[in-house]
């Protein structure tokens, strides 16, 4: 009974070893011994060798196909990169065709900005003159200047306010045109 238990344990260990990939290596001696004890097993061995040979041939075919496919993939990648470069050059060539129009619009914006700057300076001066004139008029109430002088200052204020309105309108018109040209540039970029 003790030896039965021993053989079961050894058998169990051998089964686990086989499934775990730790099967004992088959040697030529083992094969000869089996052929000697069971001569009919030779046909099974011959069949296994033929199948092993076919399996090896098929595995080699897979490896060859893989290598061939990788070469084709590499060639396709290179071809794609070359085509991509050519297309990118053509894209730049196409985009450059709008440069003259962009240049004209930029020049218009520069011209309008050049017109805008003196108007903004003029508006600042008008605002300053209005403030000074109002300040003088406010002080004149304390000093009782003549009605004629007061009318002169009131006329001066009205003239400055009218001029301020005109300059503000001119500035708004220029800014609107500049905004339009900026929008045109953004659209064609």
trRosetta pair geometry for C-beta under 8 A, 3 or more apart (Angstrom, degrees):
i j d omega theta_ij theta_ji phi_ij phi_ji
1 4 5.6 -48 -153 28 37 116
1 5 6.7 36 151 -17 65 103
2 5 5.8 -54 -155 34 34 112
2 6 6.5 37 147 -22 65 106
3 6 5.2 -49 -148 34 39 118
3 7 6.3 38 154 -18 69 102
4 7 6.0 -56 -149 37 30 107
4 8 6.4 31 152 -20 64 107
5 8 5.7 -53 -149 35 31 113
5 9 6.5 31 153 -19 64 105
6 9 5.9 -57 -152 35 29 109
6 10 6.3 25 153 -14 66 108
7 10 5.6 -53 -142 41 33 110
7 11 5.9 37 155 -21 66 108
8 11 5.6 -53 -143 39 28 113
8 12 6.2 32 154 -22 63 107
9 12 5.6 -52 -147 35 29 114
9 13 6.4 30 153 -19 63 105
10 13 5.7 -54 -148 36 31 111
10 14 6.4 32 152 -20 64 106
11 14 5.6 -54 -148 36 31 112
11 15 6.4 32 153 -20 65 104
12 15 5.8 -53 -149 34 30 111
12 16 6.4 28 154 -15 64 106
13 16 5.8 -55 -148 39 31 110
13 17 6.2 36 151 -24 65 107
14 17 5.5 -52 -146 35 31 115
14 18 6.4 34 154 -22 64 102
14 24 8.0 -37 -137 -9 95 105
15 18 5.8 -52 -150 32 31 111
15 19 6.6 21 155 -8 64 107
16 19 6.0 -60 -148 44 31 105
16 20 5.9 23 156 -13 67 115
17 20 5.8 -63 -139 45 26 106
17 22 4.1 -87 -162 86 81 99
17 23 5.9 130 126 -84 91 43
17 24 7.5 37 129 -31 139 70
18 22 7.5 -84 -57 64 21 60
18 23 4.3 51 -112 -85 66 104
26 30 5.0 -113 -158 70 74 144
26 31 6.7 78 162 -50 109 90
27 30 5.0 110 54 0 69 97
27 31 7.4 -133 101 0 44 86
28 31 5.7 -55 -152 37 37 111
28 32 6.2 36 152 -18 70 106
29 32 5.8 -56 -146 38 31 109
29 33 6.1 33 154 -22 66 107
30 33 5.7 -56 -149 35 29 113
30 34 6.5 27 154 -17 64 105
31 34 5.9 -55 -150 36 31 108
31 35 6.3 30 152 -18 65 107
31 45 6.8 102 -157 -125 109 145
32 35 5.6 -55 -145 39 32 112
32 36 6.2 34 154 -22 65 106
33 36 5.7 -55 -149 34 29 112
33 37 6.3 16 157 -9 65 109
34 37 6.0 -62 -144 44 30 102
34 38 6.0 -33 175 40 70 100
34 41 5.5 -83 147 99 102 157
35 38 7.1 -79 -125 68 19 61
35 39 6.5 50 -180 -111 63 47
35 41 6.2 -131 -98 76 52 104
35 42 5.4 67 -132 -75 100 92
35 45 7.2 -41 -81 -2 104 154
36 39 7.7 9 -141 -70 15 74
38 41 4.2 66 105 -15 108 117
39 42 6.0 -21 -178 -7 53 116
40 43 6.3 -34 -179 18 58 108
40 44 7.8 54 132 -10 68 100
41 44 5.2 -50 -162 36 55 115
41 45 6.2 58 141 -23 76 101
42 45 5.5 -53 -148 37 34 113
42 46 6.3 37 152 -21 66 103
43 46 5.6 -49 -146 35 33 113
43 47 6.4 36 152 -20 63 104
44 47 5.6 -53 -150 36 32 113
44 48 6.3 34 150 -21 65 105
45 48 5.5 -51 -146 35 33 113
45 49 6.4 35 153 -20 65 102
46 49 5.7 -51 -148 34 31 111
46 50 6.5 33 151 -18 63 105
47 50 5.7 -54 -151 36 32 112
47 51 6.3 28 152 -16 66 107
48 51 5.7 -55 -145 40 32 109
48 52 6.1 36 153 -23 66 106
49 52 5.5 -50 -143 36 30 114
49 53 6.3 34 153 -22 62 104
50 53 5.7 -54 -152 34 29 113
50 54 6.5 28 150 -16 64 104
51 54 5.6 -52 -146 38 35 110
51 55 6.1 38 152 -21 67 105
52 55 5.6 -52 -145 37 30 113
52 56 6.2 32 154 -19 64 106
53 56 5.8 -53 -148 36 28 111
53 57 6.3 31 151 -20 63 106
54 57 5.5 -55 -148 37 32 113
54 58 6.3 30 153 -18 66 105
55 58 5.8 -55 -147 38 30 109
55 59 6.2 30 153 -19 65 106
56 59 5.6 -53 -145 37 31 111
56 60 6.3 34 152 -20 64 104
57 60 5.6 -53 -150 36 31 113
57 61 6.4 36 148 -23 63 103
58 61 5.3 -49 -149 32 35 116
58 62 6.6 40 150 -21 64 98
59 62 5.5 -46 -152 31 36 114
59 63 6.5 36 149 -18 64 103
60 63 5.6 -52 -149 37 35 113
60 64 6.2 35 151 -20 66 105
61 64 5.6 -53 -146 37 31 111
61 65 6.2 33 153 -19 65 106
62 65 5.7 -55 -147 38 29 111
62 66 6.2 32 153 -22 64 106
63 66 5.6 -53 -148 35 30 113
63 67 6.4 30 154 -18 64 105
64 67 5.8 -53 -147 37 31 110
64 68 6.2 31 153 -18 65 108
65 68 5.6 -56 -145 39 30 112
65 69 6.1 31 155 -20 65 108
66 69 5.7 -56 -146 38 28 111
66 70 6.3 29 155 -20 64 106
67 70 5.8 -54 -148 35 29 111
67 71 6.5 32 152 -20 63 104
68 71 5.8 -54 -152 33 31 112
68 72 6.5 30 150 -17 64 106
69 72 5.6 -54 -149 38 34 112
69 73 6.2 37 152 -22 67 104
70 73 5.5 -49 -144 35 33 114
70 74 6.3 36 154 -20 63 104
71 74 5.7 -53 -150 35 30 112
71 75 6.4 29 151 -18 63 106
72 75 5.6 -55 -148 38 32 111
72 76 6.2 32 153 -19 66 106
73 76 5.7 -55 -147 38 30 111
73 77 6.3 34 152 -22 65 103
74 77 5.7 -51 -148 32 31 113
74 78 6.5 30 153 -16 64 104
75 78 5.8 -54 -150 37 32 110
75 79 6.2 33 151 -19 65 107
76 79 5.5 -53 -144 39 32 113
76 80 6.2 37 154 -22 65 104
77 80 5.6 -54 -149 35 29 113
77 81 6.4 30 153 -20 64 104
78 81 5.7 -52 -147 35 31 111
78 82 6.4 30 154 -17 64 106
79 82 5.8 -56 -151 37 30 111
79 83 6.3 27 153 -15 65 108
80 83 5.8 -58 -146 40 30 108
80 84 6.0 35 154 -25 66 107
81 84 5.5 -51 -145 34 29 116
81 85 6.6 33 154 -20 62 102
82 85 5.9 -52 -152 32 31 111
82 86 6.6 30 151 -16 63 106
83 86 5.6 -55 -150 38 34 113
83 87 6.2 32 153 -18 68 107
84 87 5.8 -57 -146 39 30 109
84 88 6.2 32 154 -21 65 106
85 88 5.7 -54 -146 35 29 111
85 89 6.5 33 153 -21 63 103
86 89 5.8 -54 -154 32 31 112
86 90 6.6 28 150 -15 64 106
87 90 5.5 -54 -150 38 35 112
87 91 6.4 43 148 -26 66 100
88 91 5.4 -45 -148 29 35 116
88 92 6.7 37 153 -18 63 100
89 92 5.9 -53 -155 34 33 110
89 93 6.5 35 147 -20 64 106
90 93 5.3 -51 -148 36 36 116
90 94 6.3 38 153 -21 66 103
91 94 5.7 -55 -151 35 31 111
91 95 6.3 26 153 -16 66 108
92 95 5.8 -57 -144 40 31 109
92 96 6.2 38 155 -28 65 105
93 96 5.8 -51 -148 28 28 115
93 97 7.4 43 149 -34 56 94
94 97 5.9 -43 -169 7 37 118
95 98 6.4 -53 -174 26 48 106
96 99 5.3 -16 -169 -18 57 121
98 101 5.3 -57 -168 45 67 113
98 102 5.8 71 135 -27 85 103
98 188 5.4 -170 -176 168 142 117
99 102 5.4 -55 -143 38 34 113
99 103 6.1 39 157 -25 68 104
100 103 5.6 -53 -148 33 31 114
100 104 6.6 33 154 -20 64 103
101 104 5.7 -51 -150 32 33 112
101 105 6.5 30 153 -16 65 105
101 188 6.5 -86 105 161 125 169
102 105 5.8 -58 -151 38 32 109
102 106 6.2 32 153 -19 67 107
102 185 6.4 84 -138 -128 83 86
102 188 6.4 -151 -78 100 90 126
102 189 7.9 87 -108 -86 127 68
103 106 5.7 -55 -147 37 30 111
103 107 6.3 32 154 -20 64 106
104 107 5.8 -55 -150 35 29 112
104 108 6.5 33 151 -21 63 104
105 108 5.6 -51 -151 33 34 114
105 109 6.6 35 150 -19 65 102
105 181 5.1 167 -169 -164 92 98
105 184 5.4 -146 -131 98 144 122
105 185 5.4 179 120 -70 141 90
105 188 8.0 146 2 39 156 134
106 109 5.6 -52 -150 34 34 112
106 110 6.4 36 151 -20 66 104
106 185 7.1 84 -68 -98 76 132
107 110 5.6 -51 -147 35 34 113
107 111 6.3 35 153 -20 65 105
108 111 5.7 -54 -148 36 31 112
108 112 6.3 28 154 -16 65 107
108 177 7.8 -111 155 154 110 108
108 181 5.3 -158 95 -115 117 151
109 112 5.8 -57 -147 39 30 109
109 113 6.2 32 154 -20 65 107
109 178 5.7 89 -136 -137 81 81
109 181 4.9 -164 -70 109 93 140
109 182 6.8 94 -107 -63 134 73
109 185 7.8 -18 -37 -34 143 137
110 113 5.7 -55 -147 37 29 111
110 114 6.4 33 152 -22 64 104
111 114 5.6 -53 -152 33 31 113
111 115 6.7 28 150 -15 64 104
112 115 5.6 -54 -150 38 36 110
112 116 6.1 41 149 -29 67 106
112 174 5.2 163 -173 -163 99 92
112 177 5.6 -156 -121 97 151 117
112 178 5.0 -166 109 -72 141 92
112 181 7.3 163 14 15 146 145
113 116 5.3 -50 -142 32 34 117
113 117 6.7 45 159 -32 64 97
113 178 6.7 90 -63 -108 77 134
114 117 6.4 -41 -151 16 29 113
115 118 7.1 -66 -167 37 35 98
115 119 6.7 27 148 -14 67 116
115 174 5.9 -154 96 -120 111 139
116 119 5.7 -69 -155 42 36 112
116 120 6.1 34 155 -22 74 107
116 171 6.6 88 -144 -133 84 74
116 174 4.7 176 -85 131 95 147
116 175 7.1 97 -120 -63 134 71
116 178 7.3 -9 -49 -41 146 141
117 120 5.9 -56 -148 34 29 108
117 121 6.5 27 154 -16 64 105
118 121 5.4 -53 -147 39 37 113
118 122 6.1 42 151 -24 68 103
119 122 5.4 -50 -146 35 33 114
119 123 6.4 37 152 -22 64 102
119 167 5.6 172 -166 -163 89 91
119 170 5.5 -135 -139 105 145 117
119 171 5.2 -178 128 -77 129 87
119 174 6.9 149 39 8 155 151
120 123 5.6 -48 -148 33 33 113
120 124 6.6 37 151 -20 63 102
120 171 6.4 100 -75 -116 72 127
121 124 5.6 -52 -152 34 34 113
121 125 6.5 34 150 -18 65 105
122 125 5.6 -55 -151 37 33 113
122 126 6.3 35 151 -21 67 104
122 167 5.5 -143 105 -132 114 144
123 126 5.6 -50 -145 35 33 111
123 127 6.3 36 154 -20 65 104
123 164 6.6 91 -137 -140 76 75
123 167 4.9 -177 -79 127 87 132
123 168 6.6 101 -117 -72 128 68
123 171 6.5 -8 -44 -42 146 145
124 127 5.8 -52 -149 35 30 112
124 128 6.4 30 151 -19 63 107
125 128 5.6 -56 -149 37 31 112
125 129 6.3 30 153 -18 67 105
126 129 5.7 -55 -146 38 31 109
126 130 6.2 34 153 -22 66 104
126 160 5.5 160 -163 -167 90 91
126 163 5.8 -154 -121 102 137 109
126 164 4.6 175 135 -84 141 88
126 167 6.4 167 0 28 152 151
127 130 5.8 -52 -148 35 29 112
127 131 6.4 30 153 -19 63 107
127 164 7.0 101 -66 -119 65 126
128 131 5.7 -55 -150 36 30 112
128 132 6.4 28 152 -17 65 106
129 132 5.6 -54 -146 39 33 110
129 133 6.0 32 156 -20 67 107
129 160 5.6 -150 101 -124 113 141
130 133 5.8 -55 -143 38 28 109
130 134 6.2 26 158 -16 64 108
130 157 6.5 86 -137 -137 80 75
130 160 4.9 178 -78 129 88 140
130 161 6.9 94 -112 -68 129 70
130 164 6.9 -1 -45 -51 141 143
131 134 6.0 -56 -146 39 27 109
131 135 6.2 30 153 -23 62 109
132 135 5.6 -57 -149 35 30 114
132 136 6.4 30 153 -20 66 103
133 136 5.7 -52 -149 34 32 110
133 137 6.3 31 152 -18 65 107
133 153 6.0 167 -173 -163 96 90
133 156 5.4 -152 -139 112 144 120
133 157 5.4 -176 121 -79 136 82
133 160 6.7 169 18 4 152 155
134 137 5.5 -53 -145 38 33 113
134 138 6.2 36 153 -22 66 104
134 157 6.7 86 -70 -109 78 124
135 138 5.7 -51 -147 33 30 111
135 139 6.5 27 153 -15 62 106
136 139 5.8 -59 -151 40 31 109
136 140 6.3 40 148 -32 65 105
136 153 6.5 -143 97 -131 111 137
137 140 5.4 -48 -147 25 33 118
137 141 7.5 45 152 -28 59 89
137 150 7.1 95 -137 -139 92 76
137 153 4.9 164 -84 141 103 142
137 154 7.5 101 -118 -66 141 64
137 157 7.3 -16 -32 -49 152 133
138 141 6.2 -41 -168 12 36 112
139 142 5.7 -55 -168 34 48 111
139 143 6.4 23 144 -3 77 111
140 143 5.6 -67 -139 51 40 98
140 144 7.6 176 169 -18 65 5
140 145 4.2 -48 -158 11 109 120
140 149 7.2 -153 -147 112 144 115
140 150 6.4 172 127 -93 145 88
140 153 7.1 179 0 5 159 165
141 144 7.7 28 -173 -70 26 46
145 149 4.6 -80 151 80 117 135
145 150 6.0 147 89 -55 101 84
146 149 4.6 94 62 6 84 101
146 150 7.0 -147 99 -7 45 86
147 150 5.3 -52 -147 36 36 115
147 151 6.3 40 153 -22 67 102
148 151 5.8 -50 -150 33 30 112
148 152 6.6 35 148 -22 61 104
149 152 5.3 -51 -152 32 36 117
149 153 6.5 34 151 -17 67 102
150 153 5.8 -54 -151 37 34 109
150 154 6.4 36 149 -20 66 105
151 154 5.5 -50 -145 36 33 114
151 155 6.3 37 153 -20 64 104
152 155 5.8 -54 -151 35 29 112
152 156 6.5 34 148 -22 62 105
153 156 5.3 -49 -148 33 35 117
153 157 6.5 38 151 -21 65 101
154 157 5.7 -51 -151 33 33 112
154 158 6.5 31 152 -17 65 105
155 158 5.7 -54 -148 37 33 110
155 159 6.3 35 152 -21 65 106
156 159 5.8 -56 -149 36 29 112
156 160 6.3 27 154 -17 64 107
157 160 5.8 -58 -148 39 30 110
157 161 6.2 29 154 -20 66 107
158 161 5.7 -52 -144 37 31 111
158 162 6.3 33 155 -20 64 105
159 162 5.8 -54 -149 35 29 111
159 163 6.3 26 153 -15 64 108
160 163 5.6 -56 -146 40 31 111
160 164 6.1 37 152 -25 66 105
161 164 5.5 -49 -144 33 31 115
161 165 6.5 35 154 -21 63 102
162 165 5.8 -52 -153 33 31 112
162 166 6.6 28 150 -16 63 105
163 166 5.6 -54 -149 37 34 111
163 167 6.2 31 154 -17 68 107
164 167 5.8 -57 -145 40 29 108
164 168 6.1 32 155 -21 66 107
165 168 5.7 -53 -144 36 29 112
165 169 6.4 29 156 -19 63 105
166 169 5.8 -55 -150 35 30 111
166 170 6.5 30 151 -18 64 105
167 170 5.6 -52 -148 37 34 113
167 171 6.3 36 151 -21 66 104
168 171 5.6 -53 -148 36 31 113
168 172 6.4 34 152 -20 65 104
169 172 5.6 -51 -147 35 32 113
169 173 6.4 34 153 -20 64 104
170 173 5.7 -54 -149 35 31 112
170 174 6.4 29 154 -17 65 105
171 174 5.8 -56 -149 38 30 109
171 175 6.2 28 155 -17 66 108
172 175 5.8 -57 -145 40 29 109
172 176 6.2 33 154 -23 64 106
173 176 5.7 -54 -149 34 29 113
173 177 6.6 28 153 -16 63 104
174 177 5.8 -55 -150 37 33 109
174 178 6.2 33 152 -19 67 105
175 178 5.5 -51 -143 38 33 112
175 179 6.2 38 153 -22 65 105
176 179 5.6 -52 -149 35 30 114
176 180 6.5 34 151 -22 63 103
177 180 5.5 -51 -150 33 33 114
177 181 6.5 28 153 -14 66 104
178 181 5.9 -57 -149 40 32 107
178 182 6.2 37 151 -22 66 105
179 182 5.6 -51 -145 35 31 114
179 183 6.4 34 154 -20 63 104
180 183 5.7 -55 -153 35 30 112
180 184 6.5 33 149 -21 64 103
181 184 5.4 -47 -147 33 37 115
181 185 6.5 41 152 -21 65 100
182 185 5.7 -53 -153 33 32 112
182 186 6.5 29 151 -16 65 104
183 186 5.8 -54 -148 37 33 109
183 187 6.3 36 152 -24 65 105
184 187 5.7 -54 -150 32 31 114
184 188 6.5 7 161 -2 66 108
185 188 6.5 -71 -147 46 27 93
185 189 6.4 42 156 -45 65 101
186 189 5.8 -42 -147 7 32 118
